[in-house]
Amino acid sequence: MKKLQFRILTVFIVLFTLFSISIGVFSTNLLQDYAQKSQEEALIKQAKTIADLLYVNGENSIDLESAISQLTKLEILDEERLTVIDLSGVVVYDSAANKAALENHSDREEFQAVLNGEKTGISIRESESTNENLYYVAVPLLGSQDELIGVLRLSRPVADINQINEQIKQSLLIFSLLAFILTTLVTFIITKRIAKPINDIMDVAKNLSDKRYDVRYTGTAYGEVADLGDTVNELATNLEEQTQEIVQNDKRLYELVNHLVIGVMLIDDHRTIKMVNPAMSTILGEDITHLIGNSYVEATKSYGLSHMIEMAYQKNEKQNDEIYFYYPQDKIVDANIVPIDGKEPGEQNLIVLLYDITEIRRLEKVRTDFVTNASHELKTPITALKGFSETLLDGAMEDKEVLKQFLEIMLAESSRLDFLVNDILELSKLEQKQVPMNIQEINLTETVLSTIQLVKQTADNKQMKLNVIEEDNLLITGDSSRLKQILANLINNAVVYTQEKGKVTVTIKKENDYAVIRVSDNGIGIPEDEQDRIFERFYRVDKARSRNSGGTGLGLSIVKYLIENLNGSISVESKLGLGTTFIVKLPIHPNE
């Protein structure tokens, strides 16, 4: 603001100075001319007045001198020098010098002008008698018949006239100086009033450039400055709204990127990491946020991924491929490398997108295995039914004993086929959580005891002991029939896979807000490398015994999905040849 005010004030001072000088010079010359003419007119008027007073009735100089002496006594003259010259140029009277010492004035310019008939004669020159620059005015002296009898001359020092001119100049200078001071003060006040709102607007604009969009111009201004203030306020409002929208979009984008299951990494033109999301750290197996600003090689640790990134830099084209990670654990990753423009022209950045498809590939394999196993399981009873039917149609039906035997086998195979289809359908419904649940309060001990009764006959035939250990009397909320199905499958498996005279123990206890049911046996056990696969469809540890027991191979898969539908979990602990324990955890109050 001070710079603007100073500039305005400087421009005004320069213009005022130039204007004052021009006006001063013009006025001084004008006033000097006016003063000189005024002095000239006054001197002529005074000379004529004296000439009128010196009216003489005689023609000799004695009478003229006498008249002048009388005029001198009247003290009409002040600083003027009075000279009376006769027609021959002889000085008759001089108020400033001895007339006898004066030379003939017939050659004086003003004297000659009067003699030539002019009413006044004017001349400026240095006086030979007084050595001063004098201003001379000469008028005719007339006799009684208006005849010219002499010349009356008044003179005044030019210095007196110059002194008047100097006084005029001083007056103009003082006036100009006072006017300059006054106008400068007024201009300073006005420019300050003009510059202050402009300064306030500039402060607002500077704050806006510093990204402080909450500032507003609140000063008082007029005309275009007020309009400028309103425009700046509108700009600030728009910038604030746009900034808020950008911040909100950044927050949304930040939340979106951070909650993506796809790993995202931004790499700049120098191969350094600029941004990563949590999913990327999860896929790479370590927290790589501390590597921001470092080379991407430190984070990827994969030749295949590094090769794809370098290819994207070289070709500036999108790269896509499946990559296998072997460290820190085996993973299959769908990698996409997308080139994008950087902040600067010509700068190349890359977005690395990684999607962990390990589970997808595993599920695809499970699906493939399921189709293969289901086909195999279905093929056996179908082949049996077809074979026995063809045999009967070929004539074996005439033998009643063979007919009965074949029909019994066909019934068993069809029943097995029916169980298998039903289990597949139920498993499909459980996967899609389309099985309805009849939620009610369940006494866990009573449910376990009633389930044991279902397998007691099989256990007695193998001379096995079935024990129930109740550490806590628990009441849980769930579906009683589904819980019995879970327990029946686990206890039946324990009986089937335990040798004669073995032991099966069911333990019930409470852990935090969960009811924990442990079904333990001392049977054949499960190899450690197969424990992760026992819940897969159609997977059997002992394939011969499982098929001979009448199982479909889907029991544990159904159990797993039933428990998940009850918001619980199942795990297994086993040692080969020593036995197996299945651990079921169910929430006591699943809705809480």
C-alpha positions as CSV (number, residue, x, y, z in Angstrom):
1,M,0.0,0.0,0.0
2,K,2.8,2.4,0.9
3,K,4.4,1.8,-2.5
4,L,1.2,2.5,-4.3
5,Q,0.5,5.6,-2.2
6,F,4.1,6.8,-2.7
7,R,3.8,6.3,-6.5
8,I,0.5,8.2,-6.6
9,L,1.9,11.0,-4.5
10,T,5.1,11.1,-6.5
11,V,3.2,11.3,-9.8
12,F,1.0,14.1,-8.4
13,I,4.0,16.0,-7.0
14,V,5.8,15.8,-10.4
15,L,2.7,16.9,-12.3
16,F,1.9,19.6,-9.8
17,T,5.6,20.8,-9.9
18,L,5.6,20.9,-13.7
19,F,2.2,22.6,-13.7
20,S,3.3,25.1,-11.0
21,I,6.5,26.0,-12.9
22,S,4.6,26.5,-16.1
23,I,1.9,28.6,-14.4
24,G,4.6,30.5,-12.4
25,V,6.6,31.4,-15.5
26,F,3.5,32.4,-17.4
27,S,2.1,34.3,-14.4
28,T,5.4,36.0,-13.6
29,N,5.9,37.2,-17.2
30,L,2.3,38.3,-17.3
31,L,2.5,40.1,-14.0
32,Q,5.9,41.6,-14.8
33,D,4.5,43.0,-18.1
34,Y,1.4,44.2,-16.2
35,A,3.6,45.8,-13.5
36,Q,5.8,47.4,-16.0
37,K,2.9,48.8,-18.0
38,S,1.3,50.0,-14.7
39,Q,4.4,51.8,-13.7
40,E,4.7,53.2,-17.2
41,E,1.1,54.4,-17.2
42,A,1.5,55.8,-13.7
43,L,4.7,57.6,-14.6
44,I,3.1,59.0,-17.8
45,K,0.0,60.1,-15.8
46,Q,2.2,61.7,-13.2
47,A,4.2,63.5,-15.8
48,K,1.1,64.8,-17.5
49,T,-0.3,65.9,-14.1
50,I,2.9,67.9,-13.4
51,A,2.9,69.3,-16.9
52,D,-0.6,70.6,-16.3
53,L,0.5,72.2,-13.0
54,L,3.4,73.8,-14.8
55,Y,1.2,75.9,-17.0
56,V,3.3,79.0,-17.8
57,N,2.2,82.3,-19.2
58,G,5.7,83.3,-20.2
59,E,8.2,81.9,-22.6
60,N,11.5,82.4,-20.7
61,S,13.1,79.9,-18.5
62,I,13.0,82.2,-15.5
63,D,9.3,81.9,-15.3
64,L,9.5,78.1,-15.8
65,E,12.0,77.7,-13.1
66,S,10.0,79.8,-10.8
67,A,6.9,77.6,-11.5
68,I,8.9,74.5,-10.9
69,S,10.2,75.8,-7.6
70,Q,6.6,76.4,-6.6
71,L,5.8,72.8,-7.7
72,T,8.6,71.4,-5.7
73,K,7.3,73.0,-2.6
74,L,4.1,71.1,-3.1
75,E,6.1,67.8,-2.6
76,I,4.3,66.0,-5.4
77,L,7.5,64.1,-6.4
78,D,8.5,61.1,-4.4
79,E,11.3,59.0,-5.8
80,E,11.0,60.3,-9.4
81,R,13.5,62.5,-11.0
82,L,12.0,65.6,-12.7
83,T,13.8,67.2,-15.6
84,V,12.6,70.1,-17.7
85,I,14.2,70.7,-21.1
86,D,13.7,73.6,-23.4
87,L,13.2,73.1,-27.1
88,S,17.0,73.5,-27.7
89,G,17.8,70.6,-25.5
90,V,19.1,72.7,-22.6
91,V,18.2,71.4,-19.2
92,V,16.1,74.0,-17.4
93,Y,15.6,72.1,-14.3
94,D,16.7,68.8,-12.8
95,S,15.6,67.6,-9.4
96,A,18.6,65.2,-9.0
97,A,21.5,67.1,-10.6
98,N,22.9,70.5,-11.1
99,K,21.5,71.7,-14.4
100,A,24.7,73.6,-15.2
101,A,26.6,70.3,-15.2
102,L,24.2,68.6,-17.5
103,E,24.9,68.3,-21.2
104,N,22.5,69.1,-23.9
105,H,19.6,66.6,-24.1
106,S,18.6,67.2,-27.6
107,D,19.8,63.8,-28.7
108,R,17.8,61.9,-26.1
109,E,15.3,59.4,-27.5
110,E,12.4,60.4,-25.4
111,F,13.1,64.2,-26.1
112,Q,13.2,63.6,-29.9
113,A,9.9,61.6,-29.7
114,V,8.1,64.6,-28.1
115,L,9.7,67.0,-30.6
116,N,8.5,64.8,-33.4
117,G,4.9,65.3,-32.2
118,E,4.3,62.2,-30.1
119,K,2.3,62.7,-26.9
120,T,4.9,60.7,-24.8
121,G,8.4,59.6,-25.2
122,I,9.7,56.5,-23.5
123,S,13.3,55.2,-23.1
124,I,15.3,53.0,-20.7
125,R,19.0,53.6,-20.4
126,E,21.8,54.4,-18.0
127,S,22.0,58.0,-16.8
128,E,25.3,59.7,-17.5
129,S,24.9,61.9,-14.6
130,T,23.8,59.4,-11.9
131,N,25.1,56.2,-13.5
132,E,21.8,54.4,-12.8
133,N,19.5,52.5,-15.1
134,L,16.5,54.8,-15.4
135,Y,13.1,54.6,-17.0
136,Y,12.4,57.9,-18.8
137,V,9.0,59.3,-19.7
138,A,8.8,62.6,-21.5
139,V,5.6,64.8,-22.1
140,P,5.3,68.1,-23.9
141,L,5.0,71.4,-22.0
142,L,2.6,73.7,-23.7
143,G,2.2,77.4,-23.7
144,S,-0.9,79.5,-23.5
145,Q,-1.6,79.0,-27.1
146,D,-1.0,75.2,-26.7
147,E,2.3,75.7,-28.4
148,L,5.3,73.5,-27.4
149,I,7.6,75.4,-25.2
150,G,9.5,72.6,-23.6
151,V,9.7,69.0,-22.5
152,L,9.0,67.6,-19.1
153,R,10.7,64.4,-18.3
154,L,10.2,62.1,-15.3
155,S,12.5,59.2,-14.7
156,R,12.6,56.4,-12.2
157,P,15.3,53.8,-11.4
158,V,14.7,50.6,-13.2
159,A,15.8,48.9,-9.9
160,D,12.6,50.0,-8.3
161,I,10.5,48.4,-11.0
162,N,12.6,45.2,-10.8
163,Q,12.1,45.3,-7.0
164,I,8.4,45.3,-7.6
165,N,8.8,42.4,-10.0
166,E,10.9,40.5,-7.4
167,Q,8.2,41.1,-4.9
168,I,5.7,39.6,-7.3
169,K,7.9,36.6,-7.9
170,Q,8.3,36.1,-4.1
171,S,4.6,36.3,-3.7
172,L,4.0,33.8,-6.4
173,L,6.6,31.5,-5.0
174,I,5.2,31.7,-1.5
175,F,1.7,31.1,-2.9
176,S,2.9,28.1,-4.9
177,L,4.8,26.7,-1.9
178,L,1.7,27.0,0.3
179,A,-0.5,25.6,-2.4
180,F,2.0,22.7,-2.9
181,I,2.1,21.9,0.8
182,L,-1.7,22.1,1.0
183,T,-2.4,20.0,-2.1
184,T,0.3,17.5,-1.1
185,L,-1.4,17.0,2.3
186,V,-4.8,16.7,0.7
187,T,-3.4,14.3,-1.9
188,F,-1.8,12.3,0.8
189,I,-5.0,11.9,2.6
190,I,-7.0,11.1,-0.5
191,T,-4.4,8.6,-1.7
192,K,-4.3,7.0,1.7
193,R,-8.1,6.6,1.6
194,I,-7.8,5.1,-1.9
195,A,-4.8,3.0,-1.2
196,K,-6.0,1.5,2.1
197,P,-8.8,-0.6,0.6
198,I,-6.5,-1.6,-2.2
199,N,-4.0,-2.7,0.4
200,D,-6.6,-4.6,2.2
201,I,-7.6,-6.3,-1.0
202,M,-4.0,-7.1,-1.8
203,D,-3.6,-8.6,1.7
204,V,-6.7,-10.8,1.0
205,A,-5.2,-11.8,-2.4
206,K,-1.9,-12.6,-0.8
207,N,-3.7,-14.8,1.8
208,L,-5.5,-16.5,-1.1
209,S,-2.2,-17.2,-2.8
210,D,-1.0,-18.7,0.5
211,K,-4.1,-21.1,0.4
212,R,-5.9,-19.3,3.2
213,Y,-9.3,-19.3,1.6
214,D,-11.3,-18.3,4.7
215,V,-10.2,-14.6,4.5
216,R,-12.5,-11.9,3.2
217,Y,-12.3,-8.2,2.4
218,T,-14.5,-6.3,5.0
219,G,-13.2,-2.7,4.4
220,T,-15.1,0.3,3.1
221,A,-14.5,1.4,-0.4
222,Y,-16.3,3.2,-3.2
223,G,-16.8,2.7,-6.9
224,E,-14.5,0.3,-8.8
225,V,-12.5,-0.5,-5.7
226,A,-15.6,-1.7,-3.9
227,D,-16.5,-3.8,-7.0
228,L,-12.9,-5.2,-6.9
229,G,-13.4,-6.1,-3.2
230,D,-16.6,-7.9,-4.0
231,T,-15.0,-9.7,-6.8
232,V,-12.1,-10.9,-4.6
233,N,-14.6,-12.1,-2.0
234,E,-16.5,-14.0,-4.6
235,L,-13.2,-15.5,-5.8
236,A,-12.3,-16.4,-2.2
237,T,-15.7,-18.1,-1.7
238,N,-15.3,-20.1,-4.9
239,L,-11.8,-21.1,-4.0
240,E,-12.9,-22.2,-0.5
241,E,-15.7,-24.2,-1.9
242,Q,-13.5,-25.8,-4.5
243,T,-10.8,-26.5,-1.9
244,Q,-13.3,-28.2,0.4
245,E,-14.5,-30.3,-2.5
246,I,-11.0,-31.2,-3.4
247,V,-10.2,-32.1,0.2
248,Q,-13.4,-34.2,0.4
249,N,-12.5,-35.9,-2.8
250,D,-9.0,-36.5,-1.6
251,K,-10.4,-38.0,1.6
252,R,-12.7,-40.2,-0.3
253,L,-9.9,-41.3,-2.7
254,Y,-7.6,-41.9,0.3
255,E,-10.3,-44.0,2.0
256,L,-11.1,-45.8,-1.2
257,V,-7.4,-46.6,-2.0
258,N,-6.7,-47.6,1.6
259,H,-9.7,-50.0,1.7
260,L,-9.1,-51.6,-1.6
261,V,-8.3,-55.3,-1.6
262,I,-6.0,-54.5,-4.6
263,G,-2.5,-53.4,-3.7
264,V,-1.7,-50.0,-5.1
265,M,1.8,-48.5,-5.5
266,L,2.7,-45.2,-7.2
267,I,6.3,-45.0,-8.7
268,D,7.7,-41.8,-10.1
269,D,10.1,-41.1,-13.0
270,H,13.1,-41.9,-10.8
271,R,11.8,-45.4,-9.8
272,T,11.1,-44.2,-6.3
273,I,7.9,-45.1,-4.3
274,K,5.6,-42.2,-3.8
275,M,2.5,-43.9,-2.3
276,V,1.4,-47.4,-1.2
277,N,-1.8,-48.6,0.4
278,P,-2.2,-51.2,3.2
279,A,-3.3,-54.0,0.7
280,M,0.1,-53.7,-1.1
281,S,1.9,-54.3,2.2
282,T,-0.3,-57.3,2.9
283,I,0.3,-58.8,-0.5
284,L,4.1,-58.2,-0.3
285,G,4.2,-59.7,3.2
286,E,5.7,-56.7,5.0
287,D,4.9,-53.1,5.9
288,I,6.5,-51.0,3.1
289,T,5.2,-47.6,4.1
290,H,8.6,-46.8,5.5
291,L,10.1,-47.4,2.1
292,I,8.3,-44.4,0.5
293,G,11.0,-42.3,-1.2
294,N,13.2,-45.4,-1.8
295,S,13.6,-47.5,-4.9
296,Y,10.7,-49.9,-5.7
297,V,13.2,-52.8,-5.9
298,E,13.5,-52.7,-2.1
299,A,9.8,-53.4,-1.7
300,T,9.0,-55.8,-4.5
301,K,11.8,-58.3,-4.1
302,S,10.5,-60.2,-7.1
303,Y,12.3,-60.5,-10.4
304,G,9.1,-61.1,-12.3
305,L,7.4,-57.9,-11.0
306,S,10.6,-55.8,-11.4
307,H,10.9,-57.0,-15.0
308,M,7.3,-56.0,-15.7
309,I,7.9,-52.5,-14.2
310,E,11.0,-52.0,-16.3
311,M,9.2,-53.1,-19.4
312,A,6.4,-50.6,-18.7
313,Y,9.0,-47.8,-18.3
314,Q,10.7,-48.8,-21.6
315,K,7.7,-49.3,-23.7
316,N,5.4,-46.9,-21.9
317,E,2.6,-49.5,-22.3
318,K,0.4,-51.3,-19.8
319,Q,1.7,-54.6,-18.6
320,N,-0.3,-57.5,-17.3
321,D,0.6,-61.0,-16.1
322,E,0.3,-63.5,-13.3
323,I,3.3,-63.6,-11.0
324,Y,4.3,-66.2,-8.4
325,F,5.6,-64.9,-5.1
326,Y,7.7,-67.5,-3.1
327,Y,8.6,-65.2,-0.2
328,P,7.6,-64.7,2.5
329,Q,4.9,-67.2,1.5
330,D,3.7,-68.7,-1.8
331,K,1.2,-66.4,-3.6
332,I,-0.3,-66.0,-7.0
333,V,-0.7,-62.4,-7.9
334,D,-2.4,-60.7,-10.9
335,A,-0.1,-57.8,-11.7
336,N,-1.1,-54.7,-13.8
337,I,1.4,-51.9,-14.5
338,V,-0.2,-48.8,-15.8
339,P,1.9,-45.8,-17.1
340,I,0.5,-42.3,-16.3
341,D,1.7,-38.8,-16.8
342,G,3.6,-37.1,-14.0
343,K,3.3,-33.5,-12.7
344,E,5.9,-32.2,-15.1
345,P,5.6,-32.5,-18.9
346,G,7.4,-35.6,-20.2
347,E,7.6,-37.1,-16.7
348,Q,6.5,-40.8,-16.6
349,N,4.9,-42.4,-13.5
350,L,3.6,-45.9,-13.0
351,I,0.8,-47.3,-11.0
352,V,1.4,-50.9,-9.8
353,L,-1.8,-52.8,-9.1
354,L,-1.5,-56.2,-7.4
355,Y,-4.4,-58.5,-6.8
356,D,-3.9,-61.7,-4.7
357,I,-5.6,-64.4,-6.6
358,T,-4.1,-67.3,-4.6
359,E,-7.5,-68.1,-3.0
360,I,-9.3,-67.8,-6.4
361,R,-6.8,-70.3,-7.9
362,R,-7.2,-72.6,-4.9
363,L,-11.0,-72.4,-5.2
364,E,-10.8,-73.1,-8.9
365,K,-8.7,-76.2,-8.0
366,V,-11.2,-77.2,-5.3
367,R,-14.0,-76.8,-7.8
368,T,-12.1,-78.9,-10.4
369,D,-11.4,-81.5,-7.8
370,F,-15.0,-81.4,-6.7
371,V,-16.2,-82.1,-10.2
372,T,-13.7,-84.8,-10.6
373,N,-14.5,-86.4,-7.2
374,A,-18.3,-86.0,-7.6
375,S,-18.1,-87.6,-11.0
376,H,-16.1,-90.4,-9.6
377,E,-18.4,-90.9,-6.6
378,L,-21.5,-90.8,-8.8
379,K,-20.0,-93.1,-11.4
380,T,-19.6,-96.0,-8.9
381,P,-23.3,-96.4,-7.9
382,I,-24.5,-95.5,-11.4
383,T,-22.2,-98.1,-12.9
384,A,-23.4,-100.7,-10.4
385,L,-27.1,-99.9,-11.0
386,K,-26.6,-100.1,-14.8
387,G,-24.6,-103.3,-14.6
388,F,-27.0,-105.1,-12.4
389,S,-30.0,-103.9,-14.4
390,E,-28.4,-105.2,-17.6
391,T,-27.6,-108.5,-16.0
392,L,-31.2,-108.9,-14.7
393,L,-32.6,-108.0,-18.1
394,D,-30.3,-110.6,-19.8
395,G,-32.1,-113.4,-17.9
396,A,-30.7,-113.3,-14.3
397,M,-34.1,-112.2,-13.1
398,E,-35.5,-115.7,-13.7
399,D,-33.3,-116.9,-10.7
400,K,-35.2,-115.6,-7.7
401,E,-32.2,-115.9,-5.4
402,V,-30.0,-113.9,-7.8
403,L,-32.8,-111.4,-8.4
404,K,-33.2,-110.8,-4.7
405,Q,-29.4,-110.4,-4.2
406,F,-29.1,-108.0,-7.1
407,L,-32.1,-105.9,-6.0
408,E,-30.7,-105.5,-2.5
409,I,-27.4,-104.3,-4.0
410,M,-29.2,-101.9,-6.3
411,L,-31.2,-100.6,-3.4
412,A,-28.0,-100.0,-1.4
413,E,-26.3,-98.3,-4.3
414,S,-29.4,-96.1,-5.1
415,S,-29.6,-95.2,-1.4
416,R,-25.9,-94.2,-1.5
417,L,-26.5,-92.2,-4.6
418,D,-29.5,-90.5,-2.9
419,F,-27.3,-89.7,0.1
420,L,-24.6,-88.3,-2.1
421,V,-27.0,-86.1,-4.1
422,N,-28.7,-84.8,-1.0
423,D,-25.3,-84.0,0.6
424,I,-24.2,-82.1,-2.5
425,L,-27.5,-80.1,-2.6
426,E,-27.2,-79.3,1.1
427,L,-23.6,-78.3,0.8
428,S,-24.5,-76.0,-2.0
429,K,-27.3,-74.4,0.1
430,L,-24.9,-74.0,3.0
431,E,-22.3,-72.3,0.8
432,Q,-24.9,-69.8,-0.2
433,K,-26.3,-69.5,3.3
434,Q,-29.8,-70.5,2.1
435,V,-30.4,-73.0,4.9
436,P,-33.0,-71.7,7.3
437,M,-32.1,-71.7,11.0
438,N,-34.6,-72.4,13.8
439,I,-33.0,-70.3,16.6
440,Q,-33.8,-71.4,20.1
441,E,-32.2,-71.9,23.5
442,I,-30.2,-75.2,23.7
443,N,-28.9,-77.1,26.6
444,L,-25.6,-78.2,25.3
445,T,-25.1,-81.2,27.6
446,E,-28.5,-82.7,26.8
447,T,-27.8,-82.2,23.0
448,V,-24.5,-84.0,23.3
449,L,-26.0,-86.9,25.3
450,S,-28.9,-87.3,22.8
451,T,-26.4,-87.3,19.9
452,I,-24.3,-90.0,21.5
453,Q,-27.3,-92.3,21.7
454,L,-27.4,-92.2,17.9
455,V,-23.9,-93.8,17.6
456,K,-24.0,-95.9,20.8
457,Q,-24.9,-99.1,19.0
458,T,-21.9,-98.7,16.6
459,A,-19.6,-98.0,19.5
460,D,-20.9,-100.9,21.5
461,N,-20.2,-103.2,18.6
462,K,-16.6,-102.1,18.6
463,Q,-16.5,-102.3,22.5
464,M,-15.7,-98.5,22.6
465,K,-16.1,-96.1,25.5
466,L,-18.1,-92.9,25.0
467,N,-17.5,-90.3,27.7
468,V,-19.0,-86.8,28.2
469,I,-17.1,-84.4,30.4
470,E,-19.1,-81.4,31.4
471,E,-17.0,-78.6,32.9
472,D,-19.7,-76.0,32.6
473,N,-23.5,-76.4,32.3
474,L,-24.0,-74.2,29.2
475,L,-27.1,-72.8,27.5
476,I,-26.5,-71.4,24.1
477,T,-28.7,-69.9,21.4
478,G,-28.8,-71.7,18.1
479,D,-30.4,-74.3,15.8
480,S,-30.8,-77.6,17.8
481,S,-31.2,-79.9,14.8
482,R,-28.1,-78.3,13.0
483,L,-26.1,-78.7,16.2
484,K,-27.0,-82.4,16.5
485,Q,-26.0,-82.8,12.8
486,I,-22.6,-81.3,13.6
487,L,-22.1,-83.4,16.7
488,A,-23.4,-86.6,15.0
489,N,-20.9,-86.3,12.2
490,L,-17.9,-85.6,14.4
491,I,-18.7,-88.3,17.0
492,N,-19.5,-90.8,14.2
493,N,-16.2,-90.1,12.5
494,A,-14.4,-90.5,15.8
495,V,-16.1,-94.0,16.3
496,V,-15.4,-95.0,12.6
497,Y,-11.7,-94.0,12.6
498,T,-10.9,-95.5,16.0
499,Q,-10.0,-99.1,16.5
500,E,-12.0,-101.6,18.6
501,K,-11.9,-101.0,22.4
502,G,-10.9,-97.4,21.7
503,K,-12.2,-94.3,23.5
504,V,-14.1,-91.2,22.4
505,T,-14.5,-88.2,24.8
506,V,-16.7,-85.2,24.4
507,T,-15.7,-82.2,26.6
508,I,-17.9,-79.1,27.2
509,K,-16.6,-75.9,28.7
510,K,-16.9,-72.1,28.5
511,E,-14.1,-69.8,27.2
512,N,-15.0,-66.1,27.3
513,D,-18.3,-65.8,25.4
514,Y,-17.9,-69.0,23.5
515,A,-19.0,-72.6,24.2
516,V,-16.2,-75.0,23.3
517,I,-16.9,-78.6,22.4
518,R,-13.9,-80.9,22.0
519,V,-14.5,-84.3,20.4
520,S,-11.4,-86.5,21.0
521,D,-10.5,-90.0,20.1
522,N,-7.4,-92.3,20.2
523,G,-7.8,-93.5,16.7
524,I,-5.6,-93.6,13.6
525,G,-5.0,-89.8,13.6
526,I,-4.5,-87.5,10.6
527,P,-1.1,-86.9,8.9
528,E,0.0,-83.3,9.6
529,D,0.4,-82.5,5.9
530,E,-3.2,-83.5,5.3
531,Q,-4.9,-81.7,8.2
532,D,-5.5,-78.5,6.1
533,R,-7.4,-80.5,3.5
534,I,-9.8,-82.6,5.6
535,F,-12.6,-80.0,5.2
536,E,-12.4,-80.2,1.4
537,R,-15.2,-81.9,-0.5
538,F,-14.7,-85.7,-1.0
539,Y,-11.3,-85.6,0.7
540,R,-10.6,-88.8,2.7
541,V,-7.6,-89.6,4.9
542,D,-8.3,-93.3,4.8
543,K,-10.2,-93.7,1.5
544,A,-11.0,-97.4,1.8
545,R,-12.4,-97.2,5.4
546,S,-14.4,-94.0,4.6
547,R,-16.1,-95.6,1.6
548,N,-16.7,-98.8,3.5
549,S,-18.3,-96.8,6.3
550,G,-21.0,-95.5,3.9
551,G,-19.8,-91.9,4.0
552,T,-20.0,-89.6,1.0
553,G,-16.8,-87.7,1.7
554,L,-18.8,-84.4,2.2
555,G,-19.5,-84.7,6.0
556,L,-16.7,-82.5,7.3
557,S,-17.4,-79.9,4.5
558,I,-21.0,-79.8,5.6
559,V,-19.9,-79.5,9.3
560,K,-17.6,-76.6,8.5
561,Y,-20.3,-74.6,6.7
562,L,-22.9,-75.4,9.3
563,I,-20.6,-74.1,12.0
564,E,-19.9,-70.9,10.0
565,N,-23.7,-70.4,9.6
566,L,-23.9,-70.5,13.4
567,N,-21.1,-67.9,13.6
568,G,-18.7,-70.3,15.0
569,S,-15.4,-72.0,14.0
570,I,-13.8,-75.4,13.9
571,S,-10.2,-76.6,14.1
572,V,-8.4,-79.9,14.4
573,E,-5.5,-81.2,16.4
574,S,-4.1,-84.6,15.5
575,K,-1.1,-86.9,15.6
576,L,-0.8,-89.9,13.4
577,G,-1.5,-93.1,15.3
578,L,-2.4,-91.3,18.5
579,G,-5.8,-89.8,17.8
580,T,-7.6,-86.7,16.7
581,T,-9.4,-83.8,18.5
582,F,-12.0,-81.6,16.7
583,I,-12.5,-78.3,18.5
584,V,-15.8,-76.5,17.9
585,K,-16.4,-72.9,19.2
586,L,-19.9,-71.5,19.2
587,P,-21.0,-68.1,20.5
588,I,-23.2,-68.4,23.5
589,H,-25.3,-65.4,22.3
590,P,-24.6,-65.1,18.6
591,N,-26.7,-61.9,18.1
592,E,-24.7,-59.9,20.7
